[in-house]
Amino acid sequence: IPRRKLLTIPNGVEPFKSVTDEELSRVRDQLAIPEGSKLVGTISRLVWEKGLSDLIRAWSVVSRKEPAAVLLLAGEGPERAALESLVDSFSLRSSVQFLGTRSDVPLLLRNLDLFVMPSVSEGLPLALLEVSTMLDRTRDVEGTSAEFGVERGGRRIITKIAADGALG
């Protein structure tokens, strides 16, 4: 294809606007999240490539160790029924919420204690770009340090977590 016939369309995201504590609380109330619950979540099309079945299987272990934690899955797709069945097979309905399509993504993301991206395959993950506009590269959460980065080639997020500031 001749170069003159090619057009590059940048794929990026606008930074999210700031939100108030009241707006954040409203989302937790609407989702009936108990006070003190840790929120883990992702925003994704519900398709095989997004690795959500692996996330649900992992959640079956996490939820036993952290019974107050809640997993939020925002998005729609052809795998929703299968994913809901998987949640039911692990008896996780009380700790996993399927949120469907959301118009309040910034509020949802700002409420998360941990954003996860279990994708098996990604091109340019817009959700990761959106999250990166909202989070510091290092964030302390109740004595836990977390470092976020992207593997060379942008294939996956790397997360290191250590208690008591062990990451320096």
C-alpha positions in Angstrom: 0.0 0.0 0.0 1.5 3.4 -0.9 2.4 5.5 2.1 0.2 8.4 0.8 -2.9 6.1 1.2 -2.2 5.4 4.8 -3.6 7.4 7.7 -2.5 7.1 11.3 -5.3 7.6 13.9 -3.8 8.0 17.4 -5.6 5.9 20.0 -5.5 7.6 23.3 -7.7 8.8 26.2 -8.5 12.1 27.8 -7.6 12.3 31.5 -10.6 11.9 33.8 -11.9 14.8 35.6 -11.6 14.9 39.4 -14.4 13.5 41.5 -15.7 14.4 44.9 -15.9 12.1 47.9 -19.6 12.5 47.8 -19.7 11.1 44.2 -17.5 8.2 45.2 -19.7 7.4 48.2 -22.8 7.5 46.0 -21.4 4.8 43.7 -20.6 2.5 46.7 -24.1 3.1 48.0 -25.7 2.3 44.6 -23.7 -0.9 44.4 -24.6 -1.8 48.0 -20.9 -2.2 48.9 -20.5 -2.8 52.7 -18.4 -0.2 54.5 -14.8 -1.4 54.8 -14.9 -3.7 51.8 -11.9 -3.8 49.5 -13.0 -3.3 45.9 -11.2 -5.1 43.1 -12.4 -4.7 39.5 -12.0 -4.5 35.8 -13.7 -2.8 32.9 -13.9 -5.1 29.9 -15.8 -6.6 27.1 -16.9 -10.0 28.4 -15.1 -12.2 25.9 -12.6 -15.1 26.2 -9.6 -13.0 25.3 -10.0 -10.8 28.4 -9.2 -13.8 30.8 -12.2 -13.2 33.0 -12.8 -16.9 33.7 -9.2 -17.0 35.1 -9.9 -14.0 37.2 -13.1 -15.7 38.6 -11.2 -18.9 39.4 -8.5 -16.8 41.2 -11.2 -14.9 43.0 -12.5 -18.2 44.5 -9.2 -18.3 46.4 -9.0 -14.6 47.2 -12.5 -14.5 48.5 -11.7 -17.2 51.1 -8.7 -15.2 52.4 -10.5 -11.8 52.1 -14.2 -12.5 52.7 -15.0 -8.7 52.8 -13.5 -8.1 49.3 -15.8 -7.5 46.3 -15.0 -8.2 42.7 -16.6 -5.8 40.2 -16.9 -6.8 36.5 -18.0 -3.9 34.4 -18.9 -4.5 30.7 -21.0 -6.7 28.5 -20.3 -9.4 26.0 -21.2 -12.8 24.7 -19.5 -14.6 27.6 -21.6 -13.0 30.4 -23.9 -16.1 30.9 -20.9 -18.5 31.0 -19.1 -16.2 33.5 -22.1 -15.9 35.7 -22.4 -19.7 35.7 -18.8 -20.0 36.7 -19.4 -17.5 39.5 -22.3 -19.6 40.7 -20.3 -22.9 40.4 -17.8 -21.4 42.9 -20.6 -20.0 45.1 -19.2 -16.5 44.6 -22.4 -14.6 43.9 -22.1 -12.6 47.2 -18.7 -11.3 46.4 -18.8 -10.8 42.6 -21.0 -8.2 40.9 -21.7 -8.0 37.1 -22.3 -4.3 36.5 -23.0 -4.3 32.8 -22.2 -1.2 30.7 -21.4 1.8 32.8 -21.5 5.5 32.0 -19.7 6.4 35.2 -16.3 4.7 34.6 -14.2 7.3 36.2 -16.2 7.0 39.5 -16.1 3.3 39.3 -12.3 3.2 38.7 -11.6 5.7 41.5 -13.5 3.5 43.9 -11.3 0.5 43.2 -8.6 -0.5 45.7 -7.1 -2.6 42.9 -7.7 -2.6 39.1 -7.0 -6.0 37.5 -6.4 -6.8 33.8 -6.3 -10.6 33.4 -6.3 -10.5 29.6 -4.9 -13.4 27.6 -4.5 -11.2 24.5 -4.4 -7.4 24.1 -3.6 -4.9 21.4 -3.7 -1.5 22.9 -5.7 -1.9 26.1 -7.8 1.3 26.5 -8.8 0.3 30.0 -5.1 0.4 31.0 -4.7 3.8 29.4 -7.7 5.1 31.3 -6.5 3.7 34.6 -3.0 5.1 34.0 -4.5 8.6 33.8 -5.9 8.2 37.3 -3.3 6.4 39.4 0.1 7.3 40.7 2.8 4.9 39.6 3.3 3.9 43.3 0.4 4.0 45.7 0.4 3.2 49.3 -2.7 1.5 50.7 -2.8 0.9 54.4 0.9 0.0 54.8 1.1 -1.9 51.4 3.2 -0.6 48.6 2.3 -1.4 45.0 4.4 -0.7 41.9 2.7 -0.7 38.6 4.5 -0.9 35.2 4.1 -2.2 31.7 6.3 -5.1 30.4 8.4 -4.2 27.4 6.1 -4.3 24.3 3.1 -3.3 26.5 1.9 -6.8 26.9 0.8 -6.9 30.5 0.7 -5.0 33.7 3.3 -5.9 36.3 2.3 -5.5 39.9 4.5 -6.0 42.9 3.0 -5.8 46.3 4.8 -5.9 49.6 3.7 -5.1 53.2 5.3 -2.5 55.4 7.0 -0.5 52.6 9.3 -3.3 51.6 9.5 -2.0 48.1 11.2 1.1 49.3 
